[in-house]
Amino acid sequence: MYTPEEELIYHDHGYGQIHSHPHDHEHGEGHGHTHSHTETKAVLNRLSRAIGHLESVKRMVENGRDCTEVLVQLAAVRSALNSTAKVILKDHIEHCLEDSDPSQLQALNEAIDKFMT
């Protein structure tokens, strides 16, 4: 079991074998502060729904559903994740960049670049 201070890291070893374990060591630059946001519950709810939706898509593939149906549902999952990312980004800007130093802005820009690719 992990504590709230830890985050779960998911590893995909291929062949459908995905597992998680607690990850509690220090991150590099940009993770030196704790995150206390107003939208945490909303983000967790959105992620739970997206996970459930993705599991449904997986079952569609396992059951041999039409590829076009699967693609439409994958697009819906991607859209749900994109809107969740917007909530996280807005919340981060409102709560973490108040006294922003250049390194925080650079870290945010790098995160946005990684998300957008």
C-alpha positions in Angstrom: 0.0 0.0 0.0 1.3 3.5 -0.7 0.9 6.7 1.2 -0.6 9.8 -0.3 2.9 11.3 -0.3 4.0 8.7 -2.8 2.9 8.4 -6.4 2.2 5.2 -8.3 4.4 4.6 -11.3 3.0 2.2 -13.9 5.3 0.0 -16.0 4.2 -1.8 -19.1 6.3 -4.9 -19.7 4.5 -5.8 -22.9 2.1 -8.7 -23.5 -0.6 -6.9 -21.4 1.5 -7.1 -18.2 1.2 -3.7 -16.5 1.9 -3.2 -12.8 2.4 -0.3 -10.4 4.6 0.4 -7.4 5.0 3.3 -5.1 7.5 5.9 -6.2 8.6 8.2 -3.4 12.1 9.5 -4.3 12.8 13.1 -5.1 12.2 14.2 -8.6 14.4 16.6 -10.5 13.8 20.3 -11.0 10.2 21.5 -10.7 9.0 19.0 -8.1 10.4 20.6 -5.0 7.0 21.7 -3.7 3.9 19.8 -2.6 0.9 20.2 -4.8 -2.3 21.3 -3.1 -4.9 22.1 -5.7 -8.6 23.0 -5.6 -9.4 20.6 -8.5 -7.8 17.4 -7.2 -11.1 15.6 -6.6 -12.4 16.6 -10.0 -9.2 15.4 -11.7 -9.3 12.1 -9.9 -13.0 11.6 -10.9 -12.2 12.4 -14.5 -9.2 10.0 -14.5 -11.3 7.2 -13.0 -13.9 7.7 -15.7 -11.2 7.7 -18.4 -9.7 4.5 -17.0 -13.1 2.8 -17.0 -13.7 3.9 -20.5 -10.3 2.6 -21.7 -11.0 -0.7 -20.0 -14.2 -0.9 -22.0 -12.3 -0.2 -25.2 -9.9 -3.0 -24.3 -12.9 -5.4 -23.9 -14.2 -4.2 -27.3 -10.9 -5.2 -28.9 -10.9 -8.5 -27.0 -14.4 -9.2 -28.3 -13.5 -8.4 -31.9 -15.6 -5.3 -32.2 -15.4 -3.3 -35.4 -12.2 -1.3 -35.7 -14.1 1.9 -36.5 -16.1 1.6 -33.3 -12.9 1.1 -31.4 -11.3 4.1 -33.0 -14.2 6.3 -32.1 -14.1 5.2 -28.5 -10.3 5.7 -28.4 -10.9 9.3 -29.6 -13.4 9.8 -26.8 -10.8 8.5 -24.2 -8.2 10.8 -25.7 -10.6 13.8 -25.5 -11.3 13.0 -21.9 -7.6 12.9 -21.1 -7.0 16.2 -22.9 -9.8 17.9 -21.0 -8.4 16.5 -17.7 -5.0 17.9 -18.7 -6.5 21.3 -19.2 -8.0 21.3 -15.7 -4.6 20.3 -14.3 -2.8 23.0 -16.3 -5.2 25.7 -15.3 -5.0 24.6 -11.6 -1.2 24.5 -11.8 -1.1 28.0 -13.3 -3.4 29.4 -10.6 -1.7 27.7 -7.6 2.0 27.0 -8.5 3.1 29.9 -10.6 2.1 32.8 -8.3 5.8 33.6 -7.5 7.1 31.9 -10.6 10.8 31.9 -11.2 12.2 31.2 -14.6 13.0 27.5 -13.7 9.3 26.9 -12.9 8.1 28.4 -16.1 10.7 26.4 -18.1 9.6 23.2 -16.3 6.0 24.0 -17.2 6.9 24.6 -20.8 8.8 21.3 -21.0 5.8 19.5 -19.5 3.5 21.1 -22.1 5.9 20.2 -24.9 5.9 16.5 -23.7 2.1 16.5 -23.4 1.6 18.0 -26.8 3.8 15.5 -28.7 
